[in-house]
Amino acid sequence: MSMKIYVEGGGDRKDLKTKCRQGFSEFLRKAGLEGRMPRIVASGGRQSAYDDFCTAIRMAGEDVFVALLVDSEGLVRQQDAPWAHLKQRDGWDQPPGANDDNARLMVQCMEAWFFADVDALQTYYGRHFRAKAIPNRRDVENIPKNDLFDALKAATRSKDNKKGVYGKGRHSFDILERLDPRKVREASLHADRLIRVLLDKAGV
């Protein structure tokens, strides 16, 4: 079975879309999918990702697994399935042929995954990274989105940090490909579900 994932990310810039594809591909390769890699499609904005996904799943054959991967943009209640959350948050309908395996969430946004692997952040930014600014929490999915970004900016604000203050897109996909998927899966229920679904579809 072939797999295709429509990801929120990359904006309207070709170079950022390339980095988005590379970041997610490397993360998933390290998660155990090497040799059975899904094709990553960087759709830009979240609405574009949903629209692209709806078109793809409508046209997909039985031997193709199509998934949507977007930020949840807020807390996901434990009882809410992905499509229920996306309907409430974005007004998106679950398209015909899709089930909850086809909708995957980064809760509350991709940056939560970074908090699961502070060592990767330290390696990326170097000795001027202020690790103490990152909350020492294992419940990364419960950290509000604004708090995630505030902490990342505080940790990277040193004038001696040559990469500059954390910027979405500018740094995010380079960090993503450095993350340890094992650490992310341990800290993020929805990341673990994403990888388990993909491994199952790949027959791993």
C-alpha positions in Angstrom: 0.0 0.0 0.0 1.3 3.5 -0.9 0.7 6.4 1.5 0.4 10.1 1.0 0.2 12.7 3.8 -1.1 16.2 3.2 0.6 18.4 5.8 -0.1 21.9 7.0 3.2 23.8 6.5 5.5 25.6 4.2 3.3 28.6 3.4 3.5 29.9 -0.1 7.3 29.6 -0.5 8.8 26.8 -2.5 11.9 26.6 -0.4 9.9 26.2 2.8 7.7 23.6 1.3 10.8 21.6 0.4 12.1 22.0 4.0 8.7 20.9 5.3 8.8 17.7 3.2 12.3 17.0 4.2 11.6 17.6 7.9 8.6 15.3 8.1 10.2 12.7 5.9 13.3 12.4 8.1 11.2 12.3 11.3 9.1 9.5 9.9 12.1 7.6 8.5 13.7 7.5 12.0 10.3 6.4 13.4 10.7 3.1 11.5 9.2 3.8 8.1 12.5 3.7 6.1 11.8 1.7 2.9 8.1 2.2 3.2 8.0 6.0 3.4 4.8 7.9 2.7 4.9 10.8 0.3 4.7 14.1 2.1 2.8 16.9 0.4 3.4 20.3 2.0 0.1 22.1 1.3 0.8 25.4 2.9 -2.0 26.7 5.0 -4.4 24.4 6.9 -7.4 25.1 4.7 -5.3 24.2 1.6 -4.2 21.0 3.3 -7.8 20.0 4.0 -8.9 20.9 0.5 -6.0 18.9 -1.0 -6.8 16.0 1.2 -10.5 16.0 0.3 -9.6 15.9 -3.4 -7.0 13.1 -2.9 -9.2 10.8 -0.9 -12.0 11.2 -3.3 -9.7 9.9 -6.1 -7.6 7.4 -4.2 -7.8 3.7 -5.1 -8.0 1.0 -2.5 -4.3 0.5 -2.5 -3.6 4.2 -1.4 -3.8 5.5 2.1 -4.3 9.2 2.3 -3.9 11.2 5.5 -4.4 14.8 6.7 -1.9 16.2 9.3 -2.6 19.6 10.8 -2.1 21.4 14.1 -5.1 21.1 16.4 -4.7 24.8 17.3 -6.0 24.1 20.8 -6.6 21.5 23.4 -8.1 18.2 22.2 -10.5 16.7 24.7 -9.7 13.1 25.4 -13.2 12.0 24.3 -12.9 13.9 20.9 -12.0 12.0 17.8 -9.9 13.9 15.2 -12.9 14.6 12.9 -15.0 15.7 15.8 -12.4 18.2 16.8 -11.9 19.5 13.3 -15.6 19.9 12.8 -15.9 21.9 16.0 -12.8 24.0 15.4 -12.7 24.5 11.7 -16.2 23.5 10.5 -14.6 20.7 8.4 -16.8 17.8 7.4 -15.4 14.3 7.4 -15.3 13.4 3.7 -16.8 10.2 2.3 -14.4 7.4 2.5 -12.4 8.9 5.4 -12.3 7.7 9.0 -10.3 8.9 12.0 -7.2 7.1 10.9 -7.1 9.5 7.9 -7.1 12.6 10.2 -4.1 13.1 12.4 -3.4 16.1 14.7 -0.3 17.8 16.1 -1.5 18.9 19.5 -1.6 21.7 20.1 0.8 22.5 17.3 4.0 20.9 15.9 6.2 22.9 18.3 4.8 20.8 21.2 6.9 17.9 19.8 10.1 20.0 20.3 9.4 20.2 24.0 9.6 16.4 24.1 13.2 16.5 23.0 15.0 19.5 24.5 18.3 17.8 23.6 17.5 18.3 19.9 16.8 22.0 20.5 20.1 22.3 22.4 22.0 20.7 19.6 20.4 22.8 17.0 20.9 26.2 18.7 24.2 25.4 20.4 25.6 26.6 23.8 23.6 29.9 23.8 20.3 28.1 23.9 18.6 28.7 27.3 17.1 25.3 28.0 15.8 26.5 31.4 13.2 28.6 29.5 11.6 25.4 28.2 9.0 24.0 30.7 10.1 20.6 32.1 6.7 19.0 31.3 5.9 15.6 29.9 2.3 16.6 29.1 3.3 18.6 26.1 -0.1 18.4 24.5 -1.6 20.4 27.4 0.8 23.4 26.9 -1.2 26.2 25.2 0.1 27.2 21.7 1.0 30.8 22.8 3.1 29.4 25.7 5.0 27.1 23.4 6.0 30.0 21.2 6.8 32.3 24.1 9.1 29.7 25.7 10.9 29.0 22.4 11.5 32.7 21.9 12.7 33.2 25.4 15.1 30.2 25.0 16.6 31.6 21.8 16.7 35.3 22.5 20.4 35.5 23.4 22.3 38.0 21.2 25.0 35.4 20.9 22.6 32.9 19.3 23.7 33.0 15.7 20.5 31.4 14.4 18.4 34.2 15.9 15.1 34.0 17.8 12.9 31.0 16.9 10.9 31.5 13.8 8.2 29.3 12.4 9.3 27.9 9.1 12.8 29.4 9.4 13.8 26.9 12.1 10.9 24.6 12.6 11.6 22.0 9.9 15.3 21.8 10.6 14.5 21.1 14.2 11.8 18.5 13.3 14.2 16.3 11.4 16.6 16.3 14.4 13.9 15.1 16.9 14.0 11.6 18.4 10.6 10.0 17.4 10.7 7.8 20.5 10.8 10.8 22.8 8.0 12.5 20.9 5.8 9.4 21.0 6.3 9.1 24.7 5.2 12.7 25.3 2.5 13.1 22.7 -0.4 10.7 22.4 -1.4 12.0 19.0 2.1 11.8 17.6 2.2 8.2 18.8 -1.2 7.5 17.1 0.1 9.0 13.8 3.2 6.8 13.8 1.2 3.6 14.8 -1.3 4.2 12.0 1.5 4.7 9.4 3.4 1.6 10.6 0.3 -0.4 10.4 -0.6 0.8 6.9 3.0 0.1 5.8 2.8 -3.4 7.2 5.7 -2.9 9.5 
